[in-house]
């Protein structure tokens, strides 16, 4: 009895094809699982870092602001829950209004002046000339110096008795100004120092943005008779909008939480004339023999909410501009 081999061949071929397809699918599935495991392996350190150094401190700060912590309860961990009472106490405190005003002035004036001067310097250095690279590098010095050094230097320069600023004012016949000890001038003094420190950051970011603008656009505008001011407003400024937006956002968040410069120069004084929310939070938590940790955390949460709102507004505006 003979076997019909012609009828078996297609079946064997189909079996081998199915085995090949199944094997290929298995290899693809294994490769996908391996790629996912590799991705999770790279993400795990970042996720762990965010949980340990961002999520957990944020949660503890919120917990502090919702309970009444004293030194004893902070050590024992048995603080009573008070809900939003800490926020009510902070908002009704006489220091809250001036601190909000000082923070607003300090942040807005700083970022506006820093951005304007940084952009002007970036445009100036964009036209290469002899020693432009060296001069641009020198402008980075304030950004590279430790803030302790910068703030201490400005404190010495604005000292009422031996400062170089008052020495210059006396030399030109304008008289002395109590920069750090007068309620009328203390906020202005820390503003000047902070602006000086922040200009290099804006210069670097805006100069990098200028490098991405094609030179052909300026050549075409020049052929059409546009002057320098028209080229800036019609070409440079519009094309720098994405860089401008992120620069202002980063400047806002950084300036909002500035503490060391103000603390070293004035400690928020005199009479609270240079006290911002960041300074007030530190004073509540560590500035007295009876620290109020809950109120300090509450003020810190106010700062977080302000930064979050500004960040969400920025994201919404950017999304509208991209549509």
C-alpha positions in Angstrom: 0.0 0.0 0.0 1.5 3.3 -1.0 1.2 6.8 0.7 0.1 9.8 -1.2 3.1 12.1 -0.6 1.6 14.9 -2.7 -1.2 15.4 -0.2 1.2 15.5 2.8 3.6 18.1 1.3 1.2 21.1 1.6 0.3 20.1 5.1 4.0 19.8 6.2 4.7 23.1 4.5 1.9 24.8 6.3 3.1 23.3 9.6 6.6 24.6 9.1 5.3 28.1 8.1 3.1 28.2 11.2 6.1 27.1 13.4 8.2 29.9 11.7 5.5 32.5 12.3 5.0 31.4 15.9 8.7 31.5 16.5 9.0 35.0 15.0 6.1 36.2 17.2 7.8 34.7 20.2 11.0 36.5 19.4 9.2 39.8 18.9 7.3 39.4 22.1 10.5 38.6 24.0 12.2 41.6 22.4 9.3 43.8 23.4 9.4 42.5 27.0 13.1 43.0 27.1 12.8 46.6 25.8 10.1 47.3 28.4 12.2 45.9 31.2 15.2 48.0 29.9 13.0 51.1 29.9 11.8 50.5 33.4 15.3 49.9 34.5 16.3 53.3 33.3 13.2 54.9 34.7 13.5 53.3 38.1 16.3 55.5 39.5 14.6 58.7 38.3 11.3 57.6 39.8 13.0 56.7 43.0 14.7 60.1 43.1 11.5 62.0 42.5 9.7 60.0 45.2 12.4 60.5 47.8 13.4 64.1 47.1 10.2 65.6 45.7 7.0 63.7 46.4 7.9 62.7 50.0 9.1 66.2 51.1 6.0 67.7 49.4 3.7 65.4 51.3 5.4 66.1 54.6 5.1 69.8 54.0 1.4 69.5 53.3 1.1 67.4 56.5 2.9 70.0 58.5 0.5 72.7 57.3 -2.6 70.7 58.2 -1.5 69.9 61.8 -0.4 72.0 64.8 3.3 71.2 65.3 5.3 72.4 68.3 8.9 71.4 69.1 7.6 68.6 71.4 5.0 67.3 68.9 7.5 67.5 66.0 9.8 65.2 67.9 7.1 62.8 69.1 5.1 63.0 65.9 1.8 63.4 67.8 0.5 66.7 66.4 -3.2 67.4 66.4 -5.0 67.8 63.1 -6.3 71.4 62.6 -7.3 71.4 58.9 -7.0 74.8 57.2 -6.6 76.7 60.4 -2.9 77.3 59.7 -3.8 78.9 56.4 -6.4 81.1 58.1 -3.8 82.2 60.6 -1.2 82.9 58.0 -3.6 84.9 55.7 -4.8 87.0 58.7 -1.3 87.7 59.9 -0.1 91.3 59.6 3.1 90.2 57.9 1.3 88.4 55.1 0.2 91.4 53.1 3.6 93.2 53.1 5.4 89.8 52.4 3.1 89.3 49.3 3.8 92.8 48.1 7.6 92.5 48.6 7.6 89.1 46.9 5.6 90.5 43.9 7.9 93.5 43.5 11.1 91.5 44.0 10.0 88.8 41.5 8.5 91.0 38.7 11.2 93.8 38.8 14.0 91.2 38.9 12.8 89.1 35.9 11.8 92.1 33.8 15.1 93.9 34.3 17.2 90.7 34.0 15.4 89.7 30.8 15.7 93.1 29.2 19.4 93.5 30.0 20.1 89.9 29.1 18.4 90.2 25.8 20.1 93.5 25.0 23.5 92.0 25.8 22.7 88.9 23.7 21.8 91.0 20.7 25.0 93.1 21.3 27.2 90.1 21.4 25.4 88.4 18.5 27.3 90.7 16.1 30.8 89.3 16.6 33.6 91.8 17.1 37.2 91.6 18.5 37.2 90.3 22.1 33.5 89.6 22.1 34.0 86.1 23.3 36.2 87.3 26.2 33.7 89.9 27.3 30.8 87.5 27.0 32.8 85.1 29.3 33.4 87.9 31.8 29.7 88.5 32.0 29.2 84.9 33.3 31.3 85.6 36.4 28.3 86.7 38.6 26.5 83.5 37.6 29.5 81.3 38.5 30.3 82.9 41.9 28.7 81.2 45.0 25.7 83.2 46.2 27.3 83.6 49.6 30.3 85.4 48.0 28.0 87.6 45.8 25.7 88.6 48.6 28.6 89.3 51.0 30.3 91.4 48.3 27.2 93.5 47.7 26.7 93.9 51.5 30.2 95.3 51.7 29.7 97.6 48.7 26.4 99.0 50.1 27.6 99.4 53.7 26.6 102.8 55.0 30.0 103.6 56.5 32.6 101.9 54.4 30.9 100.9 51.2 32.2 101.8 47.8 28.7 102.9 46.6 28.4 105.6 49.3 32.0 106.6 48.7 31.1 107.2 45.1 27.9 109.1 46.0 29.8 111.4 48.3 32.5 112.0 45.7 29.9 113.3 43.3 28.1 115.3 46.0 25.0 113.2 46.4 25.5 112.2 50.0 25.2 108.8 51.8 22.3 106.4 51.6 21.6 103.7 54.2 21.0 101.0 51.6 20.8 98.0 54.0 19.4 99.7 57.2 16.7 102.0 55.8 13.2 100.7 55.2 13.0 102.8 52.1 16.1 101.3 50.4 16.6 97.8 51.7 14.3 96.1 49.1 16.0 98.1 46.3 19.4 97.0 47.6 18.6 93.3 47.4 16.9 93.8 44.0 20.1 95.3 42.6 22.1 92.4 43.8 19.7 89.8 42.5 19.4 91.5 39.1 23.2 91.5 38.8 23.3 87.8 39.6 20.5 86.8 37.2 21.6 88.7 34.1 24.2 86.1 32.9 21.5 83.4 32.9 19.3 85.4 30.6 22.3 86.4 28.4 23.3 82.7 27.9 19.8 81.5 27.1 18.9 84.4 24.8 22.3 84.2 23.0 21.7 80.5 22.3 18.3 81.3 20.9 19.8 83.9 18.6 22.1 81.3 17.2 19.1 79.5 15.8 17.8 82.4 13.7 18.9 82.1 10.1 21.1 85.0 8.9 19.4 85.0 5.6 16.3 86.5 7.2 18.3 89.6 8.3 19.9 89.9 4.9 16.6 89.8 3.2 15.2 92.4 5.6 18.2 94.6 5.0 17.6 94.4 1.2 14.0 95.4 1.8 15.2 98.5 3.6 14.5 97.5 7.2 16.6 99.2 9.8 18.0 97.6 13.0 15.0 98.3 15.2 12.6 97.0 12.6 14.7 93.8 12.1 14.6 93.3 15.9 10.8 93.7 16.2 9.9 91.9 13.0 12.4 89.0 13.1 14.4 88.6 16.3 11.8 89.1 18.9 9.0 86.9 17.3 11.4 84.1 16.6 12.6 84.2 20.2 9.2 83.7 21.7 9.6 80.1 22.7 13.0 80.8 24.3 11.6 83.9 25.9 8.7 82.0 27.5 10.9 79.3 29.1 13.4 81.9 30.2 10.8 84.0 32.0 9.2 80.9 33.5 12.5 79.6 34.9 13.4 83.2 36.1 10.1 83.5 37.9 10.4 80.1 39.7 14.0 80.8 40.7 13.4 84.4 41.9 10.2 83.4 43.8 12.3 81.2 46.1 15.3 83.4 46.5 16.4 83.3 50.1 20.1 83.4 50.6 20.8 86.8 48.9 18.1 88.6 51.0 19.0 86.8 54.2 22.7 87.6 54.0 22.2 91.2 53.0 19.3 92.3 55.2 17.7 89.3 56.9 14.4 90.6 55.7 14.7 93.9 57.6 14.8 96.5 58.7 11.3 96.3 60.2 10.3 93.7 57.6 10.9 96.0 54.7 12.6 93.4 52.6 10.7 90.3 54.0 9.5 88.1 51.2 7.4 84.9 51.5 10.6 82.8 51.4 12.2 84.9 54.2 9.1 84.8 56.3 8.8 81.0 56.0 12.4 80.7 57.3 11.8 83.2 60.1 8.7 81.3 61.3 10.4 77.9 61.2 13.9 78.7 62.4 14.1 82.4 63.4 13.0 82.2 67.0 13.3 80.1 70.1 9.8 78.9 69.7 9.5 77.9 66.0 6.2 77.6 64.3 6.8 74.7 61.9 3.2 74.5 60.8 3.0 78.2 59.8 6.3 78.0 58.1 5.2 75.0 56.0 1.9 76.8 55.2 3.9 79.8 53.8 6.0 77.3 51.8 2.9 75.7 50.4 1.7 79.2 49.3 4.9 79.6 47.4 4.4 76.1 45.8 0.8 77.0 44.7 2.0 80.3 43.2 4.7 78.5 41.2 2.2 75.8 40.2 -0.4 78.3 38.9 2.2 80.2 36.9 3.5 76.9 35.4 0.0 75.8 34.4 -0.7 79.2 32.8 2.5 78.9 30.9 1.6 75.4 29.7 -1.8 76.6 28.6 -0.5 79.6 26.7 2.2 77.5 25.0 -0.5 74.9 23.9 -2.6 77.7 22.4 0.4 79.1 20.5 1.2 75.7 19.1 -2.3 75.1 17.7 
